Amino acid sequence: MCRNTRSYLQKYHQRSNSGSGFAADRKIRGLNVAQRMGDRIDNALFCTGVWHNIFHMSMS
């Protein structure tokens, strides 16, 4: 990032726009968009579990 800030920011904004589009699709389709790659499935399940635990810890 420090060496080539402009290139980094261009890639960052592409990912950000892609993520925004994906989030909009998930909202329209009821949050049931399946992951396709194994590592992404594992990551999605892990993040869901962490979010679940954090949410329930804050409720206690």
mmCIF file of the N, C-alpha and C atoms, coordinates in Angstrom:
data_MODEL
# 
_entry.id   MODEL 
# 
loop_
_atom_site.group_PDB 
_atom_site.id 
_atom_site.type_symbol 
_atom_site.label_atom_id 
_atom_site.label_alt_id 
_atom_site.label_comp_id 
_atom_site.label_asym_id 
_atom_site.label_entity_id 
_atom_site.label_seq_id 
_atom_site.pdbx_PDB_ins_code 
_atom_site.Cartn_x 
_atom_site.Cartn_y 
_atom_site.Cartn_z 
_atom_site.occupancy 
_atom_site.B_iso_or_equiv 
_atom_site.pdbx_formal_charge 
_atom_site.auth_seq_id 
_atom_site.auth_comp_id 
_atom_site.auth_asym_id 
_atom_site.auth_atom_id 
_atom_site.pdbx_PDB_model_num 
ATOM 1   N N  . MET A 1 1  ? 0.825   -1.183  0.000  1.00 0.00 ? 1  MET A N  1 
ATOM 2   C CA . MET A 1 1  ? 0.000   0.000   0.000  1.00 0.00 ? 1  MET A CA 1 
ATOM 3   C C  . MET A 1 1  ? 0.873   1.251   0.000  1.00 0.00 ? 1  MET A C  1 
ATOM 4   N N  . CYS A 1 2  ? 1.923   1.255   0.797  1.00 0.00 ? 2  CYS A N  1 
ATOM 5   C CA . CYS A 1 2  ? 2.770   2.450   0.899  1.00 0.00 ? 2  CYS A CA 1 
ATOM 6   C C  . CYS A 1 2  ? 3.557   2.706   -0.378 1.00 0.00 ? 2  CYS A C  1 
ATOM 7   N N  . ARG A 1 3  ? 3.941   1.642   -1.066 1.00 0.00 ? 3  ARG A N  1 
ATOM 8   C CA . ARG A 1 3  ? 4.759   1.810   -2.276 1.00 0.00 ? 3  ARG A CA 1 
ATOM 9   C C  . ARG A 1 3  ? 3.941   2.263   -3.473 1.00 0.00 ? 3  ARG A C  1 
ATOM 10  N N  . ASN A 1 4  ? 2.735   1.748   -3.593 1.00 0.00 ? 4  ASN A N  1 
ATOM 11  C CA . ASN A 1 4  ? 1.915   2.071   -4.755 1.00 0.00 ? 4  ASN A CA 1 
ATOM 12  C C  . ASN A 1 4  ? 0.476   2.312   -4.291 1.00 0.00 ? 4  ASN A C  1 
ATOM 13  N N  . THR A 1 5  ? 0.264   3.433   -3.676 1.00 0.00 ? 5  THR A N  1 
ATOM 14  C CA . THR A 1 5  ? -1.024  3.741   -3.055 1.00 0.00 ? 5  THR A CA 1 
ATOM 15  C C  . THR A 1 5  ? -2.151  3.796   -4.077 1.00 0.00 ? 5  THR A C  1 
ATOM 16  N N  . ARG A 1 6  ? -1.896  4.399   -5.219 1.00 0.00 ? 6  ARG A N  1 
ATOM 17  C CA . ARG A 1 6  ? -2.944  4.542   -6.231 1.00 0.00 ? 6  ARG A CA 1 
ATOM 18  C C  . ARG A 1 6  ? -3.441  3.177   -6.718 1.00 0.00 ? 6  ARG A C  1 
ATOM 19  N N  . SER A 1 7  ? -2.522  2.272   -7.020 1.00 0.00 ? 7  SER A N  1 
ATOM 20  C CA . SER A 1 7  ? -2.898  0.930   -7.465 1.00 0.00 ? 7  SER A CA 1 
ATOM 21  C C  . SER A 1 7  ? -3.677  0.197   -6.378 1.00 0.00 ? 7  SER A C  1 
ATOM 22  N N  . TYR A 1 8  ? -3.201  0.326   -5.142 1.00 0.00 ? 8  TYR A N  1 
ATOM 23  C CA . TYR A 1 8  ? -3.887  -0.321  -4.018 1.00 0.00 ? 8  TYR A CA 1 
ATOM 24  C C  . TYR A 1 8  ? -5.321  0.191   -3.897 1.00 0.00 ? 8  TYR A C  1 
ATOM 25  N N  . LEU A 1 9  ? -5.494  1.507   -3.966 1.00 0.00 ? 9  LEU A N  1 
ATOM 26  C CA . LEU A 1 9  ? -6.829  2.081   -3.816 1.00 0.00 ? 9  LEU A CA 1 
ATOM 27  C C  . LEU A 1 9  ? -7.753  1.687   -4.963 1.00 0.00 ? 9  LEU A C  1 
ATOM 28  N N  . GLN A 1 10 ? -7.209  1.565   -6.186 1.00 0.00 ? 10 GLN A N  1 
ATOM 29  C CA . GLN A 1 10 ? -8.035  1.121   -7.310 1.00 0.00 ? 10 GLN A CA 1 
ATOM 30  C C  . GLN A 1 10 ? -8.553  -0.293  -7.061 1.00 0.00 ? 10 GLN A C  1 
ATOM 31  N N  . LYS A 1 11 ? -7.665  -1.179  -6.615 1.00 0.00 ? 11 LYS A N  1 
ATOM 32  C CA . LYS A 1 11 ? -8.086  -2.554  -6.324 1.00 0.00 ? 11 LYS A CA 1 
ATOM 33  C C  . LYS A 1 11 ? -9.052  -2.585  -5.149 1.00 0.00 ? 11 LYS A C  1 
ATOM 34  N N  . TYR A 1 12 ? -8.792  -1.738  -4.150 1.00 0.00 ? 12 TYR A N  1 
ATOM 35  C CA . TYR A 1 12 ? -9.671  -1.680  -2.980 1.00 0.00 ? 12 TYR A CA 1 
ATOM 36  C C  . TYR A 1 12 ? -11.080 -1.267  -3.391 1.00 0.00 ? 12 TYR A C  1 
ATOM 37  N N  . HIS A 1 13 ? -11.190 -0.238  -4.223 1.00 0.00 ? 13 HIS A N  1 
ATOM 38  C CA . HIS A 1 13 ? -12.512 0.239   -4.637 1.00 0.00 ? 13 HIS A CA 1 
ATOM 39  C C  . HIS A 1 13 ? -13.220 -0.785  -5.514 1.00 0.00 ? 13 HIS A C  1 
ATOM 40  N N  . GLN A 1 14 ? -12.469 -1.544  -6.322 1.00 0.00 ? 14 GLN A N  1 
ATOM 41  C CA . GLN A 1 14 ? -13.088 -2.614  -7.103 1.00 0.00 ? 14 GLN A CA 1 
ATOM 42  C C  . GLN A 1 14 ? -13.677 -3.668  -6.176 1.00 0.00 ? 14 GLN A C  1 
ATOM 43  N N  . ARG A 1 15 ? -12.913 -4.052  -5.136 1.00 0.00 ? 15 ARG A N  1 
ATOM 44  C CA . ARG A 1 15 ? -13.417 -5.035  -4.174 1.00 0.00 ? 15 ARG A CA 1 
ATOM 45  C C  . ARG A 1 15 ? -14.609 -4.478  -3.415 1.00 0.00 ? 15 ARG A C  1 
ATOM 46  N N  . SER A 1 16 ? -14.538 -3.199  -3.073 1.00 0.00 ? 16 SER A N  1 
ATOM 47  C CA . SER A 1 16 ? -15.628 -2.568  -2.336 1.00 0.00 ? 16 SER A CA 1 
ATOM 48  C C  . SER A 1 16 ? -16.906 -2.559  -3.169 1.00 0.00 ? 16 SER A C  1 
ATOM 49  N N  . ASN A 1 17 ? -16.794 -2.188  -4.431 1.00 0.00 ? 17 ASN A N  1 
ATOM 50  C CA . ASN A 1 17 ? -17.961 -2.176  -5.315 1.00 0.00 ? 17 ASN A CA 1 
ATOM 51  C C  . ASN A 1 17 ? -18.512 -3.577  -5.512 1.00 0.00 ? 17 ASN A C  1 
ATOM 52  N N  . SER A 1 18 ? -17.621 -4.547  -5.664 1.00 0.00 ? 18 SER A N  1 
ATOM 53  C CA . SER A 1 18 ? -18.048 -5.930  -5.816 1.00 0.00 ? 18 SER A CA 1 
ATOM 54  C C  . SER A 1 18 ? -18.775 -6.395  -4.561 1.00 0.00 ? 18 SER A C  1 
ATOM 55  N N  . GLY A 1 19 ? -18.222 -6.053  -3.404 1.00 0.00 ? 19 GLY A N  1 
ATOM 56  C CA . GLY A 1 19 ? -18.853 -6.434  -2.142 1.00 0.00 ? 19 GLY A CA 1 
ATOM 57  C C  . GLY A 1 19 ? -20.215 -5.789  -1.964 1.00 0.00 ? 19 GLY A C  1 
ATOM 58  N N  . SER A 1 20 ? -20.348 -4.548  -2.392 1.00 0.00 ? 20 SER A N  1 
ATOM 59  C CA . SER A 1 20 ? -21.633 -3.855  -2.288 1.00 0.00 ? 20 SER A CA 1 
ATOM 60  C C  . SER A 1 20 ? -22.674 -4.515  -3.178 1.00 0.00 ? 20 SER A C  1 
ATOM 61  N N  . GLY A 1 21 ? -22.265 -4.880  -4.382 1.00 0.00 ? 21 GLY A N  1 
ATOM 62  C CA . GLY A 1 21 ? -23.179 -5.576  -5.295 1.00 0.00 ? 21 GLY A CA 1 
ATOM 63  C C  . GLY A 1 21 ? -23.592 -6.928  -4.750 1.00 0.00 ? 21 GLY A C  1 
ATOM 64  N N  . PHE A 1 22 ? -22.631 -7.646  -4.183 1.00 0.00 ? 22 PHE A N  1 
ATOM 65  C CA . PHE A 1 22 ? -22.918 -8.954  -3.608 1.00 0.00 ? 22 PHE A CA 1 
ATOM 66  C C  . PHE A 1 22 ? -23.883 -8.816  -2.432 1.00 0.00 ? 22 PHE A C  1 
ATOM 67  N N  . ALA A 1 23 ? -23.659 -7.806  -1.594 1.00 0.00 ? 23 ALA A N  1 
ATOM 68  C CA . ALA A 1 23 ? -24.540 -7.578  -0.445 1.00 0.00 ? 23 ALA A CA 1 
ATOM 69  C C  . ALA A 1 23 ? -25.960 -7.247  -0.904 1.00 0.00 ? 23 ALA A C  1 
ATOM 70  N N  . ALA A 1 24 ? -26.074 -6.462  -1.964 1.00 0.00 ? 24 ALA A N  1 
ATOM 71  C CA . ALA A 1 24 ? -27.401 -6.125  -2.489 1.00 0.00 ? 24 ALA A CA 1 
ATOM 72  C C  . ALA A 1 24 ? -28.104 -7.374  -3.010 1.00 0.00 ? 24 ALA A C  1 
ATOM 73  N N  . ASP A 1 25 ? -27.360 -8.241  -3.705 1.00 0.00 ? 25 ASP A N  1 
ATOM 74  C CA . ASP A 1 25 ? -27.940 -9.498  -4.191 1.00 0.00 ? 25 ASP A CA 1 
ATOM 75  C C  . ASP A 1 25 ? -28.407 -10.367 -3.033 1.00 0.00 ? 25 ASP A C  1 
ATOM 76  N N  . ARG A 1 26 ? -27.595 -10.432 -1.993 1.00 0.00 ? 26 ARG A N  1 
ATOM 77  C CA . ARG A 1 26 ? -27.964 -11.244 -0.832 1.00 0.00 ? 26 ARG A CA 1 
ATOM 78  C C  . ARG A 1 26 ? -29.228 -10.703 -0.177 1.00 0.00 ? 26 ARG A C  1 
ATOM 79  N N  . LYS A 1 27 ? -29.349 -9.385  -0.119 1.00 0.00 ? 27 LYS A N  1 
ATOM 80  C CA . LYS A 1 27 ? -30.535 -8.787  0.505  1.00 0.00 ? 27 LYS A CA 1 
ATOM 81  C C  . LYS A 1 27 ? -31.781 -9.103  -0.323 1.00 0.00 ? 27 LYS A C  1 
ATOM 82  N N  . ILE A 1 28 ? -31.657 -9.021  -1.635 1.00 0.00 ? 28 ILE A N  1 
ATOM 83  C CA . ILE A 1 28 ? -32.792 -9.287  -2.523 1.00 0.00 ? 28 ILE A CA 1 
ATOM 84  C C  . ILE A 1 28 ? -33.203 -10.751 -2.464 1.00 0.00 ? 28 ILE A C  1 
ATOM 85  N N  . ARG A 1 29 ? -32.213 -11.645 -2.421 1.00 0.00 ? 29 ARG A N  1 
ATOM 86  C CA . ARG A 1 29 ? -32.489 -13.081 -2.472 1.00 0.00 ? 29 ARG A CA 1 
ATOM 87  C C  . ARG A 1 29 ? -32.703 -13.707 -1.095 1.00 0.00 ? 29 ARG A C  1 
ATOM 88  N N  . GLY A 1 30 ? -32.724 -12.920 -0.052 1.00 0.00 ? 30 GLY A N  1 
ATOM 89  C CA . GLY A 1 30 ? -33.006 -13.454 1.268  1.00 0.00 ? 30 GLY A CA 1 
ATOM 90  C C  . GLY A 1 30 ? -31.801 -14.041 1.980  1.00 0.00 ? 30 GLY A C  1 
ATOM 91  N N  . LEU A 1 31 ? -30.609 -13.527 1.716  1.00 0.00 ? 31 LEU A N  1 
ATOM 92  C CA . LEU A 1 31 ? -29.376 -13.932 2.399  1.00 0.00 ? 31 LEU A CA 1 
ATOM 93  C C  . LEU A 1 31 ? -29.016 -15.399 2.190  1.00 0.00 ? 31 LEU A C  1 
ATOM 94  N N  . ASN A 1 32 ? -29.404 -15.990 1.066  1.00 0.00 ? 32 ASN A N  1 
ATOM 95  C CA . ASN A 1 32 ? -29.105 -17.393 0.810  1.00 0.00 ? 32 ASN A CA 1 
ATOM 96  C C  . ASN A 1 32 ? -28.253 -17.593 -0.438 1.00 0.00 ? 32 ASN A C  1 
ATOM 97  N N  . VAL A 1 33 ? -27.242 -16.777 -0.631 1.00 0.00 ? 33 VAL A N  1 
ATOM 98  C CA . VAL A 1 33 ? -26.339 -16.952 -1.757 1.00 0.00 ? 33 VAL A CA 1 
ATOM 99  C C  . VAL A 1 33 ? -25.254 -17.918 -1.328 1.00 0.00 ? 33 VAL A C  1 
ATOM 100 N N  . ALA A 1 34 ? -25.123 -19.037 -2.021 1.00 0.00 ? 34 ALA A N  1 
ATOM 101 C CA . ALA A 1 34 ? -24.173 -20.083 -1.626 1.00 0.00 ? 34 ALA A CA 1 
ATOM 102 C C  . ALA A 1 34 ? -22.741 -19.711 -2.013 1.00 0.00 ? 34 ALA A C  1 
ATOM 103 N N  . GLN A 1 35 ? -21.808 -20.090 -1.176 1.00 0.00 ? 35 GLN A N  1 
ATOM 104 C CA . GLN A 1 35 ? -20.386 -19.959 -1.494 1.00 0.00 ? 35 GLN A CA 1 
ATOM 105 C C  . GLN A 1 35 ? -20.004 -21.144 -2.377 1.00 0.00 ? 35 GLN A C  1 
ATOM 106 N N  . ARG A 1 36 ? -19.002 -20.973 -3.244 1.00 0.00 ? 36 ARG A N  1 
ATOM 107 C CA . ARG A 1 36 ? -18.638 -22.042 -4.169 1.00 0.00 ? 36 ARG A CA 1 
ATOM 108 C C  . ARG A 1 36 ? -17.299 -22.684 -3.867 1.00 0.00 ? 36 ARG A C  1 
ATOM 109 N N  . MET A 1 37 ? -16.363 -21.947 -3.310 1.00 0.00 ? 37 MET A N  1 
ATOM 110 C CA . MET A 1 37 ? -15.038 -22.498 -3.057 1.00 0.00 ? 37 MET A CA 1 
ATOM 111 C C  . MET A 1 37 ? -14.959 -22.966 -1.607 1.00 0.00 ? 37 MET A C  1 
ATOM 112 N N  . GLY A 1 38 ? -14.279 -24.092 -1.398 1.00 0.00 ? 38 GLY A N  1 
ATOM 113 C CA . GLY A 1 38 ? -14.207 -24.697 -0.078 1.00 0.00 ? 38 GLY A CA 1 
ATOM 114 C C  . GLY A 1 38 ? -13.677 -23.781 1.000  1.00 0.00 ? 38 GLY A C  1 
ATOM 115 N N  . ASP A 1 39 ? -12.592 -23.050 0.697  1.00 0.00 ? 39 ASP A N  1 
ATOM 116 C CA . ASP A 1 39 ? -12.034 -22.163 1.718  1.00 0.00 ? 39 ASP A CA 1 
ATOM 117 C C  . ASP A 1 39 ? -12.984 -21.015 2.038  1.00 0.00 ? 39 ASP A C  1 
ATOM 118 N N  . ARG A 1 40 ? -13.751 -20.580 1.059  1.00 0.00 ? 40 ARG A N  1 
ATOM 119 C CA . ARG A 1 40 ? -14.724 -19.511 1.310  1.00 0.00 ? 40 ARG A CA 1 
ATOM 120 C C  . ARG A 1 40 ? -15.896 -20.025 2.137  1.00 0.00 ? 40 ARG A C  1 
ATOM 121 N N  . ILE A 1 41 ? -16.283 -21.269 1.904  1.00 0.00 ? 41 ILE A N  1 
ATOM 122 C CA . ILE A 1 41 ? -17.344 -21.872 2.711  1.00 0.00 ? 41 ILE A CA 1 
ATOM 123 C C  . ILE A 1 41 ? -16.900 -21.938 4.164  1.00 0.00 ? 41 ILE A C  1 
ATOM 124 N N  . ASP A 1 42 ? -15.672 -22.439 4.385  1.00 0.00 ? 42 ASP A N  1 
ATOM 125 C CA . ASP A 1 42 ? -15.137 -22.533 5.745  1.00 0.00 ? 42 ASP A CA 1 
ATOM 126 C C  . ASP A 1 42 ? -15.061 -21.158 6.394  1.00 0.00 ? 42 ASP A C  1 
ATOM 127 N N  . ASN A 1 43 ? -14.588 -20.177 5.642  1.00 0.00 ? 43 ASN A N  1 
ATOM 128 C CA . ASN A 1 43 ? -14.468 -18.820 6.174  1.00 0.00 ? 43 ASN A CA 1 
ATOM 129 C C  . ASN A 1 43 ? -15.843 -18.240 6.506  1.00 0.00 ? 43 ASN A C  1 
ATOM 130 N N  . ALA A 1 44 ? -16.816 -18.450 5.638  1.00 0.00 ? 44 ALA A N  1 
ATOM 131 C CA . ALA A 1 44 ? -18.168 -17.940 5.882  1.00 0.00 ? 44 ALA A CA 1 
ATOM 132 C C  . ALA A 1 44 ? -18.770 -18.575 7.131  1.00 0.00 ? 44 ALA A C  1 
ATOM 133 N N  . LEU A 1 45 ? -18.582 -19.883 7.291  1.00 0.00 ? 45 LEU A N  1 
ATOM 134 C CA . LEU A 1 45 ? -19.106 -20.562 8.476  1.00 0.00 ? 45 LEU A CA 1 
ATOM 135 C C  . LEU A 1 45 ? -18.411 -20.076 9.742  1.00 0.00 ? 45 LEU A C  1 
ATOM 136 N N  . PHE A 1 46 ? -17.095 -19.898 9.665  1.00 0.00 ? 46 PHE A N  1 
ATOM 137 C CA . PHE A 1 46 ? -16.344 -19.408 10.820 1.00 0.00 ? 46 PHE A CA 1 
ATOM 138 C C  . PHE A 1 46 ? -16.819 -18.014 11.221 1.00 0.00 ? 46 PHE A C  1 
ATOM 139 N N  . CYS A 1 47 ? -16.945 -17.123 10.233 1.00 0.00 ? 47 CYS A N  1 
ATOM 140 C CA . CYS A 1 47 ? -17.376 -15.748 10.523 1.00 0.00 ? 47 CYS A CA 1 
ATOM 141 C C  . CYS A 1 47 ? -18.799 -15.722 11.075 1.00 0.00 ? 47 CYS A C  1 
ATOM 142 N N  . THR A 1 48 ? -19.659 -16.581 10.551 1.00 0.00 ? 48 THR A N  1 
ATOM 143 C CA . THR A 1 48 ? -21.021 -16.663 11.068 1.00 0.00 ? 48 THR A CA 1 
ATOM 144 C C  . THR A 1 48 ? -21.016 -17.099 12.527 1.00 0.00 ? 48 THR A C  1 
ATOM 145 N N  . GLY A 1 49 ? -20.177 -18.087 12.847 1.00 0.00 ? 49 GLY A N  1 
ATOM 146 C CA . GLY A 1 49 ? -20.068 -18.546 14.231 1.00 0.00 ? 49 GLY A CA 1 
ATOM 147 C C  . GLY A 1 49 ? -19.533 -17.472 15.156 1.00 0.00 ? 49 GLY A C  1 
ATOM 148 N N  . VAL A 1 50 ? -18.513 -16.755 14.707 1.00 0.00 ? 50 VAL A N  1 
ATOM 149 C CA . VAL A 1 50 ? -17.947 -15.673 15.519 1.00 0.00 ? 50 VAL A CA 1 
ATOM 150 C C  . VAL A 1 50 ? -18.993 -14.587 15.738 1.00 0.00 ? 50 VAL A C  1 
ATOM 151 N N  . TRP A 1 51 ? -19.689 -14.193 14.673 1.00 0.00 ? 51 TRP A N  1 
ATOM 152 C CA . TRP A 1 51 ? -20.723 -13.162 14.787 1.00 0.00 ? 51 TRP A CA 1 
ATOM 153 C C  . TRP A 1 51 ? -21.818 -13.607 15.758 1.00 0.00 ? 51 TRP A C  1 
ATOM 154 N N  . HIS A 1 52 ? -22.220 -14.867 15.660 1.00 0.00 ? 52 HIS A N  1 
ATOM 155 C CA . HIS A 1 52 ? -23.239 -15.416 16.548 1.00 0.00 ? 52 HIS A CA 1 
ATOM 156 C C  . HIS A 1 52 ? -22.789 -15.306 18.003 1.00 0.00 ? 52 HIS A C  1 
ATOM 157 N N  . ASN A 1 53 ? -21.549 -15.702 18.276 1.00 0.00 ? 53 ASN A N  1 
ATOM 158 C CA . ASN A 1 53 ? -21.029 -15.658 19.643 1.00 0.00 ? 53 ASN A CA 1 
ATOM 159 C C  . ASN A 1 53 ? -20.925 -14.229 20.167 1.00 0.00 ? 53 ASN A C  1 
ATOM 160 N N  . ILE A 1 54 ? -20.436 -13.318 19.342 1.00 0.00 ? 54 ILE A N  1 
ATOM 161 C CA . ILE A 1 54 ? -20.318 -11.919 19.763 1.00 0.00 ? 54 ILE A CA 1 
ATOM 162 C C  . ILE A 1 54 ? -21.701 -11.339 20.059 1.00 0.00 ? 54 ILE A C  1 
ATOM 163 N N  . PHE A 1 55 ? -22.652 -11.638 19.193 1.00 0.00 ? 55 PHE A N  1 
ATOM 164 C CA . PHE A 1 55 ? -24.011 -11.131 19.384 1.00 0.00 ? 55 PHE A CA 1 
ATOM 165 C C  . PHE A 1 55 ? -24.584 -11.619 20.708 1.00 0.00 ? 55 PHE A C  1 
ATOM 166 N N  . HIS A 1 56 ? -24.419 -12.911 20.987 1.00 0.00 ? 56 HIS A N  1 
ATOM 167 C CA . HIS A 1 56 ? -24.989 -13.463 22.213 1.00 0.00 ? 56 HIS A CA 1 
ATOM 168 C C  . HIS A 1 56 ? -24.227 -13.028 23.460 1.00 0.00 ? 56 HIS A C  1 
ATOM 169 N N  . MET A 1 57 ? -22.933 -12.750 23.338 1.00 0.00 ? 57 MET A N  1 
ATOM 170 C CA . MET A 1 57 ? -22.185 -12.227 24.480 1.00 0.00 ? 57 MET A CA 1 
ATOM 171 C C  . MET A 1 57 ? -22.659 -10.818 24.820 1.00 0.00 ? 57 MET A C  1 
ATOM 172 N N  . SER A 1 58 ? -22.990 -10.037 23.794 1.00 0.00 ? 58 SER A N  1 
ATOM 173 C CA . SER A 1 58 ? -23.441 -8.668  24.045 1.00 0.00 ? 58 SER A CA 1 
ATOM 174 C C  . SER A 1 58 ? -24.851 -8.649  24.633 1.00 0.00 ? 58 SER A C  1 
ATOM 175 N N  . MET A 1 59 ? -25.620 -9.694  24.397 1.00 0.00 ? 59 MET A N  1 
ATOM 176 C CA . MET A 1 59 ? -26.977 -9.781  24.930 1.00 0.00 ? 59 MET A CA 1 
ATOM 177 C C  . MET A 1 59 ? -26.978 -10.168 26.409 1.00 0.00 ? 59 MET A C  1 
ATOM 178 N N  . SER A 1 60 ? -25.904 -10.794 26.865 1.00 0.00 ? 60 SER A N  1 
ATOM 179 C CA . SER A 1 60 ? -25.844 -11.269 28.263 1.00 0.00 ? 60 SER A CA 1 
ATOM 180 C C  . SER A 1 60 ? -25.557 -10.154 29.225 1.00 0.00 ? 60 SER A C  1 
# 
